Amino acid sequence: MSIVIEQPVEARLVAAAPRMPSIPATLHYDRRDPFAVRMTFPAPATLEGVEVCWTFARELLAAGLHGAEGHGDVRVRPYGFDRTVLEFHAPEGTAVVHIHSSEVRRFLQATDQLVPAGLEHLQLDLDHDLAELMRDAC
């Protein structure tokens, strides 16, 4: 069984102009980092012209399907019938994207099949991680 899930999604960038261009993005989940998900935007879709990746809690993404969640750099909330809004806050500014909620649900279902929500801690090898930290400290 694979330990990584990648799902392309269509994101709509909310800009000052009335047109909302569609940009490709990818949701990632790796059971070696079981509490986190990543959302990656390709270089052509970013102001800097480089790939941008945001890492945030899987639990935040799941909770944001049902109500406004997050107080930090990443915020998630439902919008309308089948949209989820993700806000990414950085010193350079804020990016707001809309994604079909059905795509988010499909992604989360796949992650739950790999690592059920609430059982993430079973994926961690704390003894190994501690040994790695101690090895690097010497």
HELIX and SHEET records of a PDB file:
HELIX    1   1 ALA A   43  ALA A   45  5                                   3    
HELIX    2   2 ARG A   58  ALA A   63  1                                   6    
HELIX    3   3 SER A  101  LEU A  114  1                                  14    
HELIX    4   4 GLU A  120  GLN A  123  5                                   4    
HELIX    5   5 LEU A  126  ALA A  137  1                                  12    
SHEET    1   A 7 VAL A  52  ALA A  57  0                                        
SHEET    2   A 7 ALA A  36  PHE A  41 -1                                        
SHEET    3   A 7 SER A  22  ASP A  30 -1                                        
SHEET    4   A 7 VAL A   4  VAL A  14 -1                                        
SHEET    5   A 7 GLY A  93  HIS A 100 -1                                        
SHEET    6   A 7 ARG A  83  ALA A  90 -1                                        
SHEET    7   A 7 VAL A  74  TYR A  79 -1                                        
END                                                                             
